[in-house]
Amino acid sequence: MQTTVLGQPAVQPASPEEARLDPVPNPHRDVDYVTRFVCPEFTSLCPVTGQPDFAHLVIDYVPDELIVESKSLKLFLTSFRGHGAFHEECTVGIGKRIVETIRPRWLRIGGYWYPRGGIPIDVFWQTGVPPKEIWLPDQGVQPYRGRG
């Protein structure tokens, strides 16, 4: 399977549509296990004001035949920095794009967004019930609290 970014100089995609997620073979297809990616500094733009929005993303998945190559995922996620979209579009869209690329046995994504207009918006999506017998830790992100 040919990767497009691994071992190559990093070229930042201009948009999520332009970004390529590289699938690679799962080295442990014989067992169910969870892979977690955490992006504590995810950035996109408000589609109305153009102001930056920030989130802490946690992506958990149980791979099947393929896994996501992490450098391509990093470039995909950073391609949102100039992309205008609502929190729901970003969070669910990222999850769907990963599912489309690697067809995991199961995936969930938590988008813990910092307040916009004084209201934090958290977005959660998963593909169904997680496989039995996997260890699925809590996503570990505390609900947003002000100074109180």
N, CA and C of each residue as an Amber inpcrd file, in Angstrom:
protein
   444
   0.8510000  -1.1680000   0.0000000   0.0000000   0.0000000   0.0000000
   0.9000000   1.2340000   0.0000000   0.6820000   2.1310000  -0.8940000
   1.5030000   3.3190000  -1.0710000   1.0110000   4.4540000  -0.1740000
   1.9250000   5.0270000   0.6300000   1.5630000   6.2000000   1.4130000
   1.9890000   7.4410000   0.6420000   1.2820000   8.5380000   0.9000000
   1.5680000   9.7610000   0.1470000   2.4150000  10.7580000   0.9190000
   2.4820000  10.6390000   2.2590000   3.2090000  11.6370000   3.0350000
   4.3290000  11.0710000   3.8840000   4.2540000   9.8120000   4.2830000
   5.2630000   9.2210000   5.1450000   6.6090000   9.2010000   4.4190000
   7.6350000   9.7370000   5.0590000   8.9550000   9.7820000   4.4590000
   9.1540000  10.8960000   3.4530000   8.1420000  11.7460000   3.3020000
   8.2000000  12.8640000   2.3610000   8.1710000  14.1750000   3.1440000
   8.6960000  15.2590000   2.5620000   8.5310000  16.5650000   3.2270000
   7.0410000  16.8800000   3.3840000   6.6940000  17.4300000   4.5360000
   5.2900000  17.7310000   4.8080000   4.8450000  18.9610000   4.0210000
   3.8260000  18.7860000   3.2210000   3.2030000  19.8850000   2.4960000
   1.7970000  20.0240000   3.0670000   1.5190000  21.1820000   3.6620000
   0.2280000  21.3890000   4.3050000  -0.8840000  21.4960000   3.2640000
  -1.8870000  20.5930000   3.3100000  -3.0230000  20.7230000   2.3940000
  -3.7820000  22.0150000   2.6570000  -4.2970000  22.6020000   1.6070000
  -5.0190000  23.8740000   1.7180000  -6.4120000  23.7070000   2.3080000
  -6.9730000  22.4940000   2.2610000  -8.3280000  22.2700000   2.7580000
  -8.4840000  20.8020000   3.1300000  -9.5090000  20.4750000   3.9390000
  -9.7670000  19.0690000   4.2620000 -10.0640000  18.2360000   3.0130000
 -10.7000000  18.8440000   2.0220000 -11.0150000  18.1130000   0.7930000
  -9.7440000  17.7340000   0.0400000  -8.7430000  18.5910000   0.0990000
  -7.4740000  18.3390000  -0.5760000  -6.5890000  17.3490000   0.1990000
  -6.7750000  17.2760000   1.5140000  -5.9400000  16.4260000   2.3600000
  -6.1830000  14.9550000   2.0680000  -5.1410000  14.1710000   2.1620000
  -5.2180000  12.7380000   1.9210000  -4.9530000  11.9950000   3.2150000
  -5.8430000  11.0990000   3.5910000  -5.6140000  10.1910000   4.7120000
  -5.0400000   8.9020000   4.1460000  -3.8900000   8.4950000   4.6510000
  -3.2540000   7.2800000   4.1430000  -3.6020000   6.0740000   4.9980000
  -4.2080000   5.0510000   4.3990000  -4.4130000   3.7910000   5.1160000
  -3.1720000   2.9200000   4.9860000  -2.8600000   2.1890000   6.0400000
  -1.7750000   1.2080000   6.0030000  -2.2980000  -0.0830000   6.6130000
  -1.7000000  -1.2240000   6.2690000  -2.1910000  -2.5010000   6.7960000
  -2.0970000  -2.5740000   8.3270000  -3.1170000  -3.1440000   8.9210000
  -3.1560000  -3.3720000  10.3620000  -2.2210000  -4.5440000  10.6890000
  -1.2130000  -4.3330000  11.5300000  -0.2840000  -5.4210000  11.8370000
  -0.8480000  -6.4630000  12.8000000  -2.0250000  -6.2080000  13.3850000
  -2.6060000  -7.1390000  14.3660000  -4.0890000  -7.3640000  14.0970000
  -4.4050000  -7.8140000  12.9070000  -5.8050000  -8.0670000  12.5380000
  -6.4330000  -9.1660000  13.3660000  -5.6200000  -9.9720000  14.0180000
  -6.1140000 -11.1350000  14.7500000  -6.7360000 -10.7820000  16.0980000
  -6.5860000  -9.5270000  16.5410000  -7.1480000  -9.1300000  17.8350000
  -7.8470000  -7.7820000  17.7150000  -8.8210000  -7.5710000  18.5950000
  -9.4530000  -6.2560000  18.6960000  -8.6530000  -5.4240000  19.6860000
  -8.2950000  -4.2250000  19.3060000  -7.6040000  -3.2890000  20.1800000
  -8.0410000  -1.8790000  19.8080000  -7.8290000  -0.9600000  20.7090000
  -8.2250000   0.4250000  20.4890000  -6.9930000   1.2650000  20.1820000
  -7.0910000   2.0590000  19.1430000  -6.0870000   3.0740000  18.8400000
  -6.7060000   4.4170000  19.1610000  -5.9460000   5.2750000  19.8460000
  -6.4440000   6.6020000  20.2240000  -5.5210000   7.6680000  19.6460000
  -6.1410000   8.6650000  19.0240000  -5.4470000   9.8730000  18.6010000
  -6.0360000  11.0310000  19.3930000  -5.1790000  11.8890000  19.9190000
  -5.6240000  13.0590000  20.6570000  -5.0270000  14.2890000  19.9880000
  -5.8840000  15.2350000  19.6950000  -5.4520000  16.4940000  19.0920000
  -5.9270000  17.6200000  20.0130000  -5.0840000  18.0290000  20.9890000
  -5.5320000  19.0100000  21.9780000  -5.5570000  20.4470000  21.4770000
  -5.0690000  20.6760000  20.2640000  -5.0160000  22.0400000  19.7370000
  -5.6240000  22.1310000  18.3410000  -6.7570000  21.4730000  18.1320000
  -7.4410000  21.5170000  16.8460000  -7.9930000  22.9170000  16.6080000
  -7.8490000  23.4040000  15.3870000  -8.3180000  24.7390000  15.0380000
  -9.0700000  24.7190000  13.7240000 -10.1860000  25.4190000  13.6770000
 -10.9240000  25.6610000  12.4350000 -11.4250000  27.1060000  12.4980000
 -12.1970000  27.5000000  11.5020000 -12.7260000  28.8590000  11.4760000
 -14.2440000  28.8430000  11.5800000 -14.7890000  29.8240000  12.2680000
 -16.2410000  30.0070000  12.2840000 -16.6720000  30.3620000  10.8590000
 -17.6640000  29.6440000  10.3130000 -18.0750000  29.9170000   8.9370000
 -18.8130000  31.2530000   8.7790000 -19.2420000  31.8510000   9.8860000
 -19.9690000  33.1130000   9.8160000 -19.0360000  34.3050000  10.0320000
 -18.2230000  34.2400000  11.0940000 -17.3840000  35.3900000  11.4440000
 -15.9520000  35.2830000  10.9170000 -15.5080000  34.0600000  10.6060000
 -14.1240000  33.8560000  10.1920000 -13.1520000  33.8240000  11.3480000
 -13.6540000  33.9250000  12.5780000 -12.8010000  33.8780000  13.7550000
 -12.3910000  32.4310000  14.0430000 -11.2210000  32.2190000  14.6640000
 -10.7770000  30.8540000  14.9440000 -11.5950000  30.2000000  16.0510000
 -11.8160000  28.9100000  15.8960000 -12.4350000  28.0700000  16.9150000
 -11.4090000  27.0190000  17.3110000 -11.4260000  26.6330000  18.5850000
 -10.4420000  25.6870000  19.1020000 -11.1490000  24.5200000  19.7740000
 -10.5720000  23.3350000  19.6090000 -11.1540000  22.1390000  20.2150000
 -10.0620000  21.1810000  20.6520000 -10.4470000  20.3110000  21.5350000
  -9.6310000  19.1730000  21.9670000 -10.3510000  17.9500000  21.3920000
  -9.7550000  17.2920000  20.4050000 -10.3710000  16.1220000  19.7760000
  -9.7760000  14.8390000  20.3400000 -10.6350000  13.8530000  20.5640000
 -10.1950000  12.5190000  20.9560000 -10.8600000  11.5340000  20.0090000
 -10.0360000  10.7700000  19.2970000 -10.5220000   9.7980000  18.3130000
 -10.0840000   8.4140000  18.7640000 -11.0490000   7.5250000  19.0020000
 -10.7800000   6.1350000  19.3630000 -11.3470000   5.2550000  18.2680000
 -10.5770000   4.2440000  17.8550000 -11.1300000   3.2990000  16.8920000
 -10.5500000   1.9110000  17.0710000 -11.3360000   0.9290000  16.6590000
 -10.9020000  -0.4650000  16.6270000 -10.6810000  -0.7900000  15.1590000
  -9.4170000  -0.9710000  14.7570000  -9.1440000  -1.1980000  13.3380000
  -9.6030000  -2.5690000  12.8640000  -9.7940000  -2.6640000  11.5710000
 -10.0570000  -3.9450000  10.9250000  -8.8250000  -4.2680000  10.0780000
  -8.9130000  -4.1690000   8.7810000  -7.7820000  -4.4920000   7.9220000
  -6.7620000  -3.3670000   7.8310000  -7.2140000  -2.1240000   8.0860000
  -6.3600000  -0.9550000   7.8830000  -6.2880000  -0.0880000   9.1350000
  -5.1900000   0.6720000   9.2490000  -5.0490000   1.7010000  10.2660000
  -4.7440000   3.0170000   9.5580000  -4.8710000   4.1280000  10.2810000
  -4.5770000   5.4420000   9.7220000  -3.1080000   5.7630000   9.9820000
  -2.4020000   6.1570000   8.9410000  -1.0140000   6.5950000   9.1030000
  -1.0610000   7.9600000   9.7870000  -0.3290000   8.1070000  10.8890000
  -0.5050000   9.2750000  11.7580000  -0.0520000  10.5970000  11.1400000
   0.9740000  10.6100000  10.3110000   1.3960000  11.8810000   9.7040000
   0.3140000  12.4040000   8.7650000  -0.3070000  11.5010000   8.0050000
  -1.3800000  11.9500000   7.1110000  -2.5740000  12.4580000   7.9230000
  -2.8450000  11.8350000   9.0810000  -3.9330000  12.3090000   9.9410000
  -3.6130000  13.7010000  10.4750000  -2.3750000  13.9140000  10.9010000
  -1.9800000  15.2260000  11.4140000  -2.1650000  16.3010000  10.3400000
  -1.7420000  16.0190000   9.1230000  -1.8980000  16.9890000   8.0430000
  -3.3730000  17.2180000   7.7070000  -4.1650000  16.1560000   7.7620000
  -5.6100000  16.2860000   7.5370000  -6.2270000  17.1980000   8.5930000
  -5.9030000  16.9500000   9.8700000  -6.4850000  17.7540000  10.9410000
  -6.0350000  19.2090000  10.8670000  -4.7770000  19.4510000  10.5370000
  -4.3160000  20.8380000  10.4580000  -4.8320000  21.5500000   9.2200000
  -5.3570000  20.8040000   8.2540000  -5.9310000  21.4450000   7.0580000
  -7.2200000  22.2010000   7.3910000  -7.7820000  21.9760000   8.5710000
  -8.9870000  22.6820000   8.9940000  -8.6960000  24.1040000   9.4660000
  -7.4230000  24.4610000   9.6510000  -7.0740000  25.7830000  10.1840000
  -7.6170000  26.9260000   9.3360000  -7.7410000  26.7240000   8.0470000
  -8.2850000  27.7530000   7.1670000  -9.6690000  27.4140000   6.6510000
 -10.3240000  26.4320000   7.2800000 -11.6080000  25.9030000   6.8090000
 -12.7370000  26.4290000   7.6900000 -13.7300000  27.0180000   7.0900000
 -14.8880000  27.5060000   7.8230000 -15.9600000  26.4480000   7.9360000
 -16.2760000  26.0380000   9.1600000 -17.3190000  25.0320000   9.3840000
 -17.7710000  25.0830000  10.8370000 -19.0270000  24.7220000  11.0610000
 -19.5370000  24.6330000  12.4210000 -18.9040000  23.4410000  13.1360000
 -18.9690000  23.4620000  14.4570000 -18.3550000  22.4160000  15.2780000
 -18.8450000  21.0200000  14.8860000 -20.1420000  20.9150000  14.6620000
 -20.7320000  19.6150000  14.3180000 -20.1900000  19.1090000  12.9830000
 -20.0700000  20.0000000  12.0210000 -19.5530000  19.6020000  10.7050000
 -18.1180000  19.1110000  10.8150000 -17.3040000  19.8240000  11.5690000
 -15.9060000  19.4060000  11.7270000 -15.8090000  18.0530000  12.4280000
 -16.4280000  17.9390000  13.5960000 -16.2760000  16.7260000  14.4070000
 -16.8070000  15.4940000  13.6900000 -18.0560000  15.5300000  13.2650000
 -18.6590000  14.3660000  12.6090000 -17.9930000  14.1130000  11.2540000
 -17.6600000  15.1910000  10.5360000 -17.0010000  15.0390000   9.2400000
 -15.6560000  14.3490000   9.3450000 -14.8810000  14.6620000  10.3850000
 -13.5930000  13.9940000  10.5940000 -13.8210000  12.5100000  10.8510000
 -14.7670000  12.1930000  11.7240000 -15.0610000  10.7880000  11.9940000
 -15.4920000  10.0380000  10.7510000 -16.3790000  10.6260000   9.9670000
 -16.8580000   9.9720000   8.7430000 -15.7330000   9.7820000   7.7280000
 -14.8430000  10.7570000   7.6320000 -13.7330000  10.6450000   6.6770000
 -12.7950000   9.4970000   7.0570000 -12.5220000   9.3380000   8.3520000
 -11.6880000   8.2240000   8.7980000 -12.3790000   6.9050000   8.5020000
 -13.6740000   6.8230000   8.8000000 -14.4370000   5.5930000   8.5350000
 -14.4140000   5.2640000   7.0460000 -14.6080000   6.2620000   6.2050000
 -14.5890000   6.0610000   4.7520000 -13.2290000   5.5470000   4.2790000
 -12.1650000   6.0130000   4.9150000 -10.8110000   5.6600000   4.4870000
 -10.3760000   4.2800000   4.9420000 -10.6310000   3.9310000   6.2120000
 -10.0840000   2.6640000   6.7320000 -11.1330000   1.6200000   7.1100000
 -12.4020000   1.9850000   7.1090000 -13.4720000   1.0530000   7.4660000
 -13.1570000   0.2710000   8.7600000 -13.0330000   0.9920000   9.8850000
 -12.7130000   0.3150000  11.1490000 -13.8890000  -0.5120000  11.6470000
 -13.6160000  -1.4030000  12.5670000 -14.6900000  -2.1830000  13.1910000
 -15.5890000  -1.2680000  14.0190000 -14.9960000  -0.2020000  14.5630000
 -15.7490000   0.7460000  15.3850000 -14.9310000   2.0240000  15.5190000
 -15.6110000   3.1630000  15.6300000 -14.9360000   4.4570000  15.8230000
 -15.8360000   5.3710000  16.6280000 -15.1980000   6.1710000  17.4830000
 -15.9070000   7.2690000  18.1510000 -14.9830000   8.4810000  18.1380000
 -15.5980000   9.6600000  18.0870000 -14.8530000  10.8990000  18.1600000
 -15.5630000  11.8300000  19.1230000 -14.7800000  12.4600000  19.9840000
 -15.2900000  13.4850000  20.8840000 -14.6440000  14.8060000  20.5210000
 -15.4580000  15.7910000  20.2330000 -14.9720000  17.1370000  19.9690000
 -15.3430000  18.0220000  21.1400000 -14.3490000  18.3930000  21.9280000
 -14.5510000  19.2170000  23.1120000 -14.1450000  20.6360000  22.7340000
 -15.1280000  21.4390000  22.3590000 -14.8830000  22.7700000  21.8100000
 -14.8510000  23.8180000  22.9110000 -13.9420000  24.7430000  22.7780000
 -13.8530000  25.8500000  23.7110000 -14.9920000  26.8250000  23.4260000
 -15.3990000  27.6120000  24.4140000 -16.5920000  28.4420000  24.2540000
 -16.5240000  29.3890000  23.0550000 -17.6550000  29.4820000  22.4000000
 -17.8870000  30.4820000  21.3550000 -19.1150000  31.2500000  21.8210000
 -18.9850000  32.5520000  21.9600000 -20.1090000  33.3430000  22.4500000
 -20.5050000  32.9680000  23.8530000 -19.5460000  32.4660000  24.6470000
 -19.8110000  32.1260000  26.0400000 -20.3810000  30.7290000  26.2450000
 -20.5800000  29.9510000  25.1600000 -21.1780000  28.6240000  25.2960000
 -20.2270000  27.5760000  24.7180000 -19.7340000  26.6450000  25.5620000
 -18.9470000  25.5490000  24.9960000 -19.8820000  24.5740000  24.2760000
 -19.4270000  24.0500000  23.1660000 -20.2210000  23.0970000  22.3840000
 -19.3910000  21.8300000  22.2400000 -19.8490000  20.7360000  22.8110000
 -19.1650000  19.4560000  22.6760000 -19.9600000  18.5890000  21.7180000
 -19.2550000  17.8920000  20.8250000 -19.8960000  17.0760000  19.7960000
 -19.3210000  15.6680000  19.8760000 -20.2090000  14.6660000  19.9150000
 -19.7910000  13.2680000  20.0260000 -20.4660000  12.4460000  18.9390000
 -19.6900000  11.5340000  18.3280000 -20.2520000  10.6670000  17.2780000
 -19.5380000   9.3290000  17.3270000 -20.2870000   8.2620000  17.1080000
 -19.6720000   6.9360000  16.9960000 -20.4500000   6.1120000  15.9970000
 -19.8020000   5.0550000  15.5280000 -20.3820000   4.2470000  14.4570000
 -21.3480000   3.1820000  14.9450000 -21.4240000   2.9250000  16.2160000
 -22.3180000   1.9000000  16.7470000 -21.8040000   1.4270000  18.0890000
 -22.1500000   0.2170000  18.4360000 -21.7310000  -0.3650000  19.7100000
 -20.2890000  -0.8430000  19.5800000 -19.4400000  -0.5300000  20.5680000
 -18.0590000  -1.0120000  20.4830000 -17.9990000  -2.5340000  20.5950000
 -16.9920000  -3.1340000  19.9750000 -16.8470000  -4.5970000  20.0880000
 -16.7140000  -5.0200000  21.5550000 -17.2270000  -6.2000000  21.8650000
 -17.1200000  -6.7460000  23.2180000 -15.6610000  -7.0760000  23.5060000
 -15.3470000  -7.0680000  24.7820000 -14.0240000  -7.4950000  25.2590000
 -12.8900000  -6.5330000  24.9280000 -13.1830000  -5.2940000  24.5330000
 -12.0910000  -4.3320000  24.3620000 -12.0200000  -3.4590000  25.6050000
 -10.8510000  -2.9930000  25.8950000 -10.6870000  -2.0300000  26.9700000
 -10.8630000  -0.6620000  26.3620000 -11.8940000   0.0260000  26.7780000
 -12.2270000   1.3210000  26.2150000 -12.1540000   2.3630000  27.3260000
 -11.0160000   3.0550000  27.4540000 -10.8940000   4.0400000  28.5190000
 -11.7690000   5.2620000  28.2690000 -12.0630000   5.9570000  29.3430000
 -12.7640000   7.2280000  29.2490000 -11.9220000   8.1670000  28.3960000
 -12.5550000   9.0890000  27.6970000 -11.7940000  10.0010000  26.8530000
 -10.9420000  10.9750000  27.6580000 -11.1920000  11.1220000  28.9310000
 -10.3010000  11.8630000  29.8040000 -10.3500000  13.3750000  29.6920000
 -11.3680000  13.9000000  29.0290000 -11.4650000  15.3520000  28.8890000
 -12.5700000  15.8330000  29.8190000 -12.2110000  16.7250000  30.7100000
 -13.1870000  17.2510000  31.6670000 -14.1710000  18.1740000  30.9630000
 -15.4300000  18.1920000  31.3940000 -16.3720000  19.1690000  30.8330000
 -15.8300000  20.5730000  31.0740000 -16.1710000  21.4850000  30.1950000
 -15.6640000  22.8450000  30.3270000 -16.2010000  23.4770000  31.5980000
 -15.3050000  24.1140000  32.3270000 -15.6900000  24.8650000  33.5270000
 -15.0540000  26.2320000  33.4360000 -15.8240000  27.2210000  33.7520000
 -15.2650000  28.5660000  33.8340000 -14.3940000  28.6940000  35.0620000
 -14.2680000  29.8270000  35.5580000 -13.4140000  30.0510000  36.7280000
 -14.1080000  29.6900000  38.0300000 -15.3570000  29.2930000  37.9630000
 -16.1340000  29.0490000  39.1760000 -15.8790000  27.7560000  39.8520000
